[in-house]
């Protein structure tokens, strides 16, 4: 389990995200899902500290998860992920994404 949220180190987040993007093709789907959940958890915890930066970051992270098909666990998308993604798209006024 990835424990980014415990130490709150943004450098670790950036490094893990870069490595995950680079090696996502060889990482097991379930492990990849867990890594992205940890990345999203880290960003959500930082969200209020620097809202514009982190709204952009978590929205891009969610879009990456959708693009790579790693937004689901047990073969379905969680309601929380769906609602959060739509909420972020509305906040960013990304109407094209919402379509």
Residue, then its C-alpha position, 0 to 999 in steps of 0.5 A: x500500500x502506498x502511504x503518500x498521505x502519511x508524510x505529505x511530501x509533494x516530491x514523493x507524489x510527483x516522483x510516484x506519479x511520473x513513475x506510474x505514468x511511465x510504467x503503467x503498461x507493466x503494472x498489474x491493474x489492481x496495483x495500478x488502481x491502488x496507486x492512483x487511489x493513493x495519488x488522489x487521496x494525497x491530492x484531496x488532502x492537499x486540496x484546501x491548502x492550494x485549491x486552484x493548483x490541486x483542483x487542476x491536478x486532481x482533475x487531470x489525475x481523474x482524467x488519466x484514470x478514465x483514459x487508462x481504464x483504471x477508475x474502477x474496482x471490481x468492474x464498476x465505477x464508484x459513485x464517489x469517483x463519478x460525482x467527484x469527476x463531474x464536480x471538478x469538471x463543472x468547477x473548471x467549466x470543462x463542458x466539453x469533458x462533461x459531454 
